[in-house]
Structure formats: C-alpha cells, structure tokens
Amino acid sequence: MALIRGIHCLAHGDKGEARKIAKDIRQHQRLLVGENSWGSAGAYAWYAEELPPYVREWPQVLFAIDDQRVVLLSVPFPGGRLRRYFRIPGRIGEYVSITVLGFAHLD
C-alpha cells in the first residue's frame, strides 16, 4: 500500500458551486461519482504533479488515497507529453472515500 496525492477539480470551475461541494467533501471525506464521467464510472482526479495548466486556477481538493484503489490513466497533450490521472471506481450517484489534505481556489 502506498498513498498517492490527487487533485479533483470542483464544479467545472464554478466557485459558488464548488464552495457548496467542498463543505460535503470536508465533512465526509468523500467524492461523488457523477454522471459526467469521462469513461467508466468513478471519481476522476489528476496526480498532484500532473495538473494541466488550463485547470490550475479552478477550485480543487487535494487528497490522499491508497494506490490500490485507483485505476491509472493517461492522456496525450500537445507536444507529445502524457499527463497521468486516475479513476476511483464507483457507481454513479454513490461516493468514494478519500483523505482530504486541503482545498484551493474556493475564493
């Protein structure tokens, strides 16, 4: 077991909505598996060191999770660089547990 750090961007950048979501995340240490999943059902997050520039100012939660609970993924970016992200498998409408480390860009 190894802990990894992930960043989940909140509410597609909508700070008002992100503040509401952050209250639930902070209180319950969880992420909702939403309907707008990129692929299979799960909560998606970037590895902390792989966050793309275009979402760096979005509201986000930094968290830790056991690497055995995630599915590793990657996506090519311009210039040929692969950025790594992961999926925490779950059912749409249910929650997956995380350990919150902090929040950014909620104000």
C-alpha positions as CSV (number, residue, x, y, z in Angstrom):
1,M,0.0,0.0,0.0
2,A,1.3,3.4,-1.0
3,L,-0.6,6.7,-0.7
4,I,-0.8,8.9,-3.7
5,R,-1.9,12.6,-3.9
6,G,-4.6,13.6,-6.2
7,I,-6.4,16.8,-7.3
8,H,-10.0,16.7,-8.1
9,C,-11.3,19.9,-9.8
10,L,-14.6,21.0,-8.4
11,A,-17.8,22.1,-10.3
12,H,-16.0,22.7,-13.6
13,G,-14.5,25.9,-12.3
14,D,-17.8,27.4,-10.8
15,K,-16.6,28.8,-7.5
16,G,-20.0,29.3,-6.0
17,E,-21.0,25.7,-6.6
18,A,-17.5,24.5,-5.6
19,R,-17.9,26.0,-2.1
20,K,-21.1,24.0,-1.6
21,I,-19.4,20.8,-2.8
22,A,-16.3,21.5,-0.6
23,K,-18.5,21.6,2.6
24,D,-19.6,18.0,1.9
25,I,-16.2,16.8,0.9
26,R,-14.6,18.4,4.0
27,Q,-17.3,17.0,6.4
28,H,-17.5,13.4,5.0
29,Q,-14.1,12.9,3.3
30,R,-15.6,11.7,0.0
31,L,-16.2,12.5,-3.6
32,L,-19.4,11.9,-5.5
33,V,-19.3,9.7,-8.6
34,G,-21.1,12.0,-11.1
35,E,-22.9,11.4,-14.3
36,N,-20.4,13.3,-16.4
37,S,-17.6,10.7,-16.2
38,W,-15.1,10.7,-19.0
39,G,-15.2,6.9,-19.3
40,S,-16.2,4.3,-16.8
41,A,-18.0,5.3,-13.6
42,G,-15.8,6.7,-10.9
43,A,-14.4,9.9,-9.5
44,Y,-11.6,11.2,-11.6
45,A,-8.5,13.1,-10.4
46,W,-5.1,14.3,-11.6
47,Y,-2.0,13.2,-10.0
48,A,-1.0,16.3,-8.0
49,E,2.2,16.8,-10.1
50,E,0.3,16.4,-13.4
51,L,-2.4,19.0,-13.2
52,P,-2.8,20.7,-16.6
53,P,-2.3,24.5,-16.8
54,Y,-5.8,25.2,-18.1
55,V,-7.4,23.9,-14.8
56,R,-4.8,25.2,-12.3
57,E,-6.9,28.1,-11.1
58,W,-10.1,26.1,-10.8
59,P,-11.5,25.2,-7.4
60,Q,-10.0,21.9,-6.3
61,V,-9.5,19.5,-3.5
62,L,-6.1,17.9,-2.8
63,F,-6.4,14.5,-1.2
64,A,-4.6,11.2,-0.5
65,I,-5.7,7.7,-1.4
66,D,-4.3,4.2,-1.4
67,D,-2.9,3.5,-4.8
68,Q,-4.5,0.0,-4.8
69,R,-7.9,1.7,-5.0
70,V,-7.3,3.6,-8.3
71,V,-7.2,2.8,-12.0
72,L,-4.2,4.5,-13.6
73,L,-4.9,6.5,-16.8
74,S,-3.1,9.0,-19.1
75,V,-3.9,11.4,-21.9
76,P,-1.6,12.9,-24.5
77,F,-1.2,16.7,-24.5
78,P,0.3,18.9,-27.2
79,G,4.0,18.3,-27.7
80,G,3.6,14.6,-27.1
81,R,3.6,14.8,-23.2
82,L,1.4,12.3,-21.4
83,R,-0.4,13.6,-18.3
84,R,-1.3,11.0,-15.8
85,Y,-4.7,10.9,-14.0
86,F,-6.7,8.2,-12.3
87,R,-10.2,7.0,-11.6
88,I,-11.5,5.9,-8.3
89,P,-14.1,3.3,-9.3
90,G,-17.6,3.6,-8.0
91,R,-21.3,3.6,-9.0
92,I,-22.9,6.8,-10.4
93,G,-24.6,8.6,-7.6
94,E,-22.6,7.0,-4.8
95,Y,-19.5,8.2,-3.0
96,V,-15.9,7.1,-2.8
97,S,-13.8,7.8,0.3
98,I,-10.7,10.0,0.3
99,T,-8.5,11.7,2.9
100,V,-8.7,15.4,2.4
101,L,-5.4,17.3,2.6
102,G,-6.7,20.8,1.6
103,F,-8.6,23.0,-0.8
104,A,-7.5,25.7,-3.3
105,H,-9.2,28.5,-5.3
106,L,-12.5,28.5,-3.5
107,D,-12.5,32.3,-3.1
